[in-house]
Amino acid sequence: MLPLVETGEELDDMVRDEALLRPAVMDLCERLGVTVKPLIRFIEGSLPVYSVGAAHVVKLFPAFEEIDARREERVLSHVYGRLPVPTPQVYSAGAYKNGWSFVLMSRLPGESLSDAWPRIPAAEQDRIVTEAGETLAALHSLNPAPIASSVGPSDWGLFVDAQRATAVEQQREAGLSDTWLEQIPWFLSSVPLAPPARRVLLHTEFMRQHLTVDPNGWRLTGLFDFEPAMIGDPAYDFVSVGLFISCGDPRLLKRFYDAYGCPPIDPHTLMAYTLLHVYSNLPDYLSTLPKPPEPTLDALAETWFGTG
């Protein structure tokens, strides 16, 4: 069955080995009493995730991400039934074999909003953005205290400082050019990130790829992937909103803010949090999002996070 996996490199090799993964998932599901037909692999993401039958999804975590498995289980249980759109219901979670953990959850109806977006009429896109803004506002309104022991960081300021210390190297490893790299220290020092007035439960990757939609009527049908959830500054969640919901469209971002119920956040603040985000990959964003009028982080902030 599944071998012990202790590093990211070993995990990368493992997730490509369907001949090894599929029998293990079938074994796990049989132990859980879940019908395994059909068993369909979701190809997105860094972890093995399978649709099991018509109603279940199972997600596997290697030994070094056991904490992430517990976090996803706790957060899903905390938010279930409390948001305007469905989230997966946890049916079972725990240890499997050789350090692997799992979360068995309900499958959300609909299809990926990211895949469906080009087919959605403009008026329906607007309404979906409104629904998304209302959903994030509801998530941020939940009291995170009951899950604070499982969802960090315990000190938001220390987290920001640690990300700031590695921001340049993170982007260098992602392949960012020197023209952009040399701007990062100055830009981050120029943007004050005051301690948040309130710390909220953050999804951290609130994006089209993690929302589902019903093609019959174009309504949001779900929000998933709470594994990287955190507790911190609400502005941190607006990074993925600007990059992956409005995708640099100022009109859509303004609509999202209106639905969320807050004035637009300073684009420079969101650009700073973009550079400090755990999964930040500026070269990837530059390849897919609108180009700034000049190659500066100031211009980039206004291009991706401005509201017109």
C-alpha positions as CSV (number, residue, x, y, z in Angstrom):
1,M,0.0,0.0,0.0
2,L,1.1,3.6,0.5
3,P,4.7,4.1,1.5
4,L,5.8,6.5,4.2
5,V,6.3,9.9,2.7
6,E,8.2,12.5,4.6
7,T,9.2,15.3,2.2
8,G,7.6,17.5,-0.4
9,E,9.7,15.9,-3.1
10,E,8.6,12.4,-2.1
11,L,5.0,13.6,-2.2
12,D,5.4,15.1,-5.7
13,D,6.5,11.7,-6.9
14,M,3.8,9.9,-5.0
15,V,0.9,12.0,-6.3
16,R,1.8,11.0,-9.9
17,D,1.8,7.3,-9.1
18,E,-1.8,6.4,-9.8
19,A,-1.0,2.7,-9.8
20,L,0.0,3.0,-6.2
21,L,-2.6,5.5,-5.0
22,R,-5.8,3.9,-6.5
23,P,-5.5,0.5,-4.7
24,A,-4.8,2.3,-1.4
25,V,-7.9,4.6,-1.8
26,M,-10.0,1.5,-2.6
27,D,-8.7,-0.3,0.5
28,L,-9.4,2.8,2.7
29,C,-12.9,3.2,1.3
30,E,-13.7,-0.5,1.8
31,R,-12.5,-0.1,5.5
32,L,-14.8,2.8,5.8
33,G,-17.7,1.0,4.2
34,V,-18.0,3.4,1.3
35,T,-18.9,2.2,-2.2
36,V,-15.9,2.9,-4.5
37,K,-17.6,2.9,-7.9
38,P,-17.0,5.2,-9.6
39,L,-13.6,6.2,-8.2
40,I,-12.4,9.4,-10.0
41,R,-9.2,11.3,-9.3
42,F,-9.3,15.1,-9.1
43,I,-6.2,16.1,-11.0
44,E,-5.9,19.6,-9.5
45,G,-4.0,20.3,-6.2
46,S,-0.9,19.0,-4.5
47,L,-2.6,16.2,-2.5
48,P,-4.4,13.0,-3.7
49,V,-8.1,13.7,-3.8
50,Y,-10.8,11.3,-5.2
51,S,-14.4,11.4,-5.8
52,V,-15.8,8.2,-4.4
53,G,-19.2,7.0,-5.7
54,A,-21.8,9.7,-6.2
55,A,-21.7,11.4,-2.8
56,H,-18.2,11.2,-1.2
57,V,-14.8,12.7,-1.6
58,V,-11.6,11.4,0.2
59,K,-8.5,13.5,0.6
60,L,-5.2,11.9,1.6
61,F,-2.4,13.6,3.6
62,P,1.2,12.4,4.1
63,A,2.8,12.1,7.5
64,F,4.5,15.5,7.4
65,E,1.1,17.1,6.7
66,E,-0.9,15.4,9.5
67,I,-1.5,18.8,11.1
68,D,-3.1,20.0,7.8
69,A,-5.5,17.0,7.9
70,R,-6.6,17.8,11.4
71,R,-6.9,21.5,10.5
72,E,-9.2,20.7,7.5
73,E,-11.3,18.4,9.6
74,R,-11.8,20.9,12.4
75,V,-12.5,23.9,10.1
76,L,-14.9,22.0,7.9
77,S,-16.8,20.9,11.0
78,H,-16.8,24.5,12.3
79,V,-18.2,26.1,9.2
80,Y,-20.6,23.4,8.0
81,G,-24.1,24.7,7.6
82,R,-23.1,28.2,8.6
83,L,-22.3,29.9,5.2
84,P,-24.6,31.0,2.4
85,V,-23.2,28.3,0.2
86,P,-22.7,24.6,1.1
87,T,-19.3,23.3,2.4
88,P,-18.3,19.7,2.6
89,Q,-19.7,17.7,5.6
90,V,-17.0,15.6,7.3
91,Y,-18.1,11.9,7.6
92,S,-14.9,10.4,8.9
93,A,-11.2,11.4,9.5
94,G,-8.1,9.9,11.0
95,A,-5.1,7.8,10.4
96,Y,-4.6,5.3,7.6
97,K,-1.3,3.6,7.1
98,N,2.4,4.5,7.2
99,G,1.7,8.0,8.6
100,W,-1.0,8.8,6.0
101,S,-4.1,10.6,7.2
102,F,-7.5,11.1,5.5
103,V,-10.6,13.2,5.5
104,L,-13.8,11.6,4.1
105,M,-16.3,14.3,3.2
106,S,-19.5,14.9,1.2
107,R,-19.1,15.8,-2.4
108,L,-20.4,19.3,-3.4
109,P,-22.8,19.5,-6.4
110,G,-22.0,21.4,-9.5
111,E,-18.8,22.0,-11.4
112,S,-15.7,24.2,-10.9
113,L,-16.4,27.9,-11.2
114,S,-13.0,28.3,-12.9
115,D,-13.9,25.8,-15.6
116,A,-17.4,27.2,-16.1
117,W,-16.5,30.9,-16.0
118,P,-16.0,31.4,-19.8
119,R,-19.5,30.0,-20.5
120,I,-21.3,32.0,-17.9
121,P,-23.3,35.1,-19.2
122,A,-22.0,38.4,-18.0
123,A,-25.0,39.2,-15.9
124,E,-24.8,35.8,-14.2
125,Q,-21.0,36.3,-13.6
126,D,-21.9,39.6,-11.8
127,R,-24.4,37.8,-9.6
128,I,-21.9,35.0,-8.8
129,V,-19.3,37.6,-7.7
130,T,-22.0,39.1,-5.4
131,E,-22.7,35.6,-3.9
132,A,-19.0,35.1,-3.5
133,G,-18.6,38.4,-1.6
134,E,-21.5,37.5,0.7
135,T,-20.0,34.1,1.4
136,L,-16.6,35.5,2.3
137,A,-18.2,38.1,4.6
138,A,-20.1,35.2,6.3
139,L,-16.9,33.2,6.8
140,H,-15.2,36.2,8.3
141,S,-18.1,36.8,10.7
142,L,-17.7,33.4,12.3
143,N,-16.1,33.3,15.7
144,P,-12.7,31.5,15.2
145,A,-12.1,31.0,18.9
146,P,-13.4,27.4,19.1
147,I,-10.8,26.2,16.5
148,A,-7.9,28.5,17.5
149,S,-5.9,25.7,18.9
150,S,-5.9,23.9,15.5
151,V,-5.7,27.0,13.2
152,G,-2.8,29.4,13.5
153,P,-0.9,31.5,13.6
154,S,-1.1,32.3,17.3
155,D,0.6,35.7,16.6
156,W,-0.3,37.4,13.3
157,G,2.5,39.9,13.6
158,L,5.2,37.3,14.0
159,F,3.7,35.5,10.9
160,V,3.9,38.7,8.9
161,D,7.5,39.3,10.0
162,A,8.6,35.8,9.1
163,Q,7.0,36.0,5.6
164,R,8.7,39.4,5.1
165,A,12.1,37.9,5.9
166,T,11.7,35.3,3.2
167,A,9.7,37.2,0.6
168,V,12.5,37.9,-1.8
169,E,13.8,34.4,-1.7
170,Q,10.3,32.9,-2.2
171,Q,9.9,34.9,-5.4
172,R,13.4,34.2,-6.6
173,E,12.8,30.4,-6.2
174,A,9.6,30.9,-8.3
175,G,11.7,32.4,-11.1
176,L,10.9,36.2,-10.7
177,S,13.3,38.4,-12.6
178,D,15.7,40.8,-10.9
179,T,13.8,43.8,-12.2
180,W,11.0,42.8,-9.8
181,L,13.0,41.2,-7.1
182,E,15.0,44.4,-6.3
183,Q,11.7,46.3,-5.7
184,I,10.4,44.0,-3.0
185,P,12.3,45.1,0.1
186,W,11.6,48.8,-0.5
187,F,7.9,48.2,-1.4
188,L,7.3,46.1,1.7
189,S,9.0,48.7,3.9
190,S,6.8,51.4,2.4
191,V,3.5,49.7,3.2
192,P,2.5,49.8,6.8
193,L,0.6,46.7,7.8
194,A,-1.0,47.6,11.1
195,P,-2.2,44.9,13.5
196,P,-5.7,44.0,12.3
197,A,-8.6,45.4,14.3
198,R,-10.0,41.9,14.3
199,R,-8.7,38.5,13.5
200,V,-11.0,36.3,11.5
201,L,-11.1,32.8,10.0
202,L,-9.4,33.0,6.7
203,H,-9.9,30.6,3.8
204,T,-6.5,31.9,2.3
205,E,-7.3,30.6,-1.2
206,F,-10.8,32.0,-1.9
207,M,-10.7,31.6,-5.7
208,R,-12.8,30.3,-8.6
209,Q,-10.9,27.0,-8.4
210,H,-12.4,26.4,-5.0
211,L,-16.0,27.3,-5.7
212,T,-18.6,25.2,-7.4
213,V,-21.5,26.4,-9.6
214,D,-24.7,24.9,-10.9
215,P,-24.8,25.3,-14.8
216,N,-28.6,25.2,-14.5
217,G,-29.2,28.7,-13.3
218,W,-25.6,29.6,-12.5
219,R,-25.8,29.6,-8.7
220,L,-22.9,28.9,-6.4
221,T,-23.2,25.5,-5.0
222,G,-20.2,25.2,-2.7
223,L,-16.9,26.3,-1.3
224,F,-14.1,23.7,-0.4
225,D,-10.4,23.2,0.4
226,F,-10.0,24.6,3.9
227,E,-6.8,22.7,4.5
228,P,-4.7,26.0,4.5
229,A,-7.1,28.0,6.6
230,M,-5.6,30.5,9.0
231,I,-6.8,33.1,11.6
232,G,-5.6,36.6,10.8
233,D,-6.2,39.9,9.0
234,P,-9.3,39.9,6.8
235,A,-7.3,41.7,4.1
236,Y,-5.2,38.6,3.6
237,D,-8.2,36.8,2.0
238,F,-8.6,39.6,-0.5
239,V,-5.3,38.7,-2.2
240,S,-6.9,35.6,-3.8
241,V,-10.1,37.5,-4.4
242,G,-8.2,40.1,-6.6
243,L,-6.0,37.5,-8.3
244,F,-8.5,34.7,-8.8
245,I,-12.1,36.0,-8.5
246,S,-12.0,39.4,-10.1
247,C,-8.7,38.6,-11.9
248,G,-7.6,42.2,-12.2
249,D,-11.1,43.5,-13.3
250,P,-11.7,46.6,-11.2
251,R,-15.5,46.5,-11.8
252,L,-15.8,43.0,-10.5
253,L,-13.6,43.7,-7.5
254,K,-15.7,46.7,-6.6
255,R,-18.8,44.5,-6.9
256,F,-17.2,42.0,-4.5
257,Y,-16.5,44.7,-1.9
258,D,-20.0,46.0,-2.1
259,A,-21.4,42.5,-1.5
260,Y,-18.9,41.8,1.3
261,G,-19.9,45.1,2.9
262,C,-16.7,47.0,3.3
263,P,-14.9,49.9,1.4
264,P,-12.1,48.9,-1.0
265,I,-8.8,48.0,0.7
266,D,-5.8,50.0,-0.2
267,P,-4.3,48.2,-3.3
268,H,-0.8,48.7,-1.9
269,T,-1.9,46.7,1.3
270,L,-3.1,43.9,-0.9
271,M,0.0,44.0,-3.0
272,A,2.1,43.7,0.1
273,Y,0.0,40.7,1.3
274,T,0.4,39.2,-2.1
275,L,4.2,39.2,-1.6
276,L,3.8,37.9,1.9
277,H,1.3,35.2,1.1
278,V,2.3,31.6,1.9
279,Y,1.7,30.4,-1.7
280,S,2.7,33.6,-3.5
281,N,4.0,33.1,-7.0
282,L,4.4,36.5,-8.7
283,P,5.8,35.1,-12.0
284,D,2.7,32.9,-12.4
285,Y,0.4,35.9,-11.8
286,L,2.3,38.1,-14.2
287,S,1.8,35.5,-16.9
288,T,-1.9,35.4,-16.6
289,L,-3.2,38.7,-15.2
290,P,-3.5,42.2,-16.8
291,K,-0.1,43.8,-17.4
292,P,0.7,47.0,-15.5
293,P,1.4,50.3,-17.4
294,E,5.0,50.2,-16.1
295,P,7.1,47.4,-14.4
296,T,6.7,48.6,-10.8
297,L,5.0,47.1,-7.8
298,D,3.1,50.4,-7.3
299,A,1.6,50.0,-10.8
300,L,1.0,46.4,-10.3
301,A,-1.0,47.1,-7.1
302,E,-3.3,49.5,-8.9
303,T,-3.7,47.2,-11.9
304,W,-4.7,44.1,-9.9
305,F,-6.3,45.5,-6.9
306,G,-7.7,48.9,-7.9
307,T,-11.4,49.4,-8.2
308,G,-11.5,52.3,-10.8
